[in-house]
Amino acid sequence: MALKDGAVLCPASQWTLIAGGVLNILVNLPKTGTLYIRRVEVGSGAPDVAPDPDASASDSSFHFMTMTALKPYAASFTEACDVYGYPEGDSALRIEMQGD
């Protein structure tokens, strides 16, 4: 699989595909902000609910990773997956990522 890297703009209030079909990913927020990250099966589409840290653990809106600026998110998966990002707040968020 080819290396995928570059910048991605995640619009406010929506899940944005930040890496498709990856086994390994490194995401960085170069500026202030918080990004919720969720991985899904390849080709299954974006999650259909917004992230909610206050939801019940049995609710699908509760299942995500949280990353903040200057604290990179890195993950390795046993199967290729699609990774989505959702900015916290009312503004778009620019991220930098690498994946393979």
N, C-alpha and C positions, 0 to 999 in steps of 0.2 A: 504494500500500500504506500502511496506517495506521501511525503511529508506535507502537511497543510499548515501554513502559518500566515500571520498577518493581523490586521486590525479588523474588528467587527463592531458596528454600531448597533446597540440593542435599544430599540425604541421603548419609551415608557409604556407601562401597563400591558405588556405582551411578552410571551415567550418567543425568543429568537434562536434559530439554529446557529450555534457557534462552531460546531464541528460535527460533520457527518461521517459515520462509519469509522470511528477511531478506536484504537486499542489503548492508546496513551494520550494524555492531554496535559498541557500546562497553560493556565490562564492567569493573566496579570491585569490588575486595574492600576493604570499609571497615575490616576488622580483620585480624589476623594469620591467615595461612593460605596454602595453595597450591592452585590449581585447575588441572586439566588440561582443555583445551578441544579439541573435535574437531568439525569440520563434516562434514555428510553431505548427500546428495541429499534434497530435500524429500520427506517421506513414507516414507523408507526405514527408519525406526525407529532405535532407539538402537544404538550399537556393541555388539557381542557379546563383547568382550574388555576387561578392565581395562587401563589404561595401564601400560606397563612401560618405564621409561627405560633399563633394562639389556638389553632385547630386541635381537635382530638387526634391522637396518634393513629386512630383507625381511619381518619379522613385523608383522601389522596392529596389534599392541599397542604398537608403537614410534611410530606416527604420530599425534601430538597436539601442541598448543602448551601451554606452561607459563606460568602467570601467578602472581605473588605479590602480597601486599598492597601498596598504595600505588604499584603499577606497572600502570596500566590497560592492558587489551587492546583494541585497536581494529582493525577489519578491514573492507574493502570487497570484495565479490565480484561477478563478472560475471554470475552467475546466482543466483537466490534459493536459499537452502539452510537447513537446520535446524542449529542449533548446540547442542551438548551440553556439560555440565560434569561433572567427576568430582573430588570433593575428595580431597586426599591425607590419609591417616591414618584414624582411627577416629571422627571427629566430622563432623556435618553442617556445612555452610558457607553462610552467607548472602552472596549477591552482589547487586549493583545493576547493572542493565543498561538500555541504550537501543538500539533498533534500528528500522530502517525497511525 
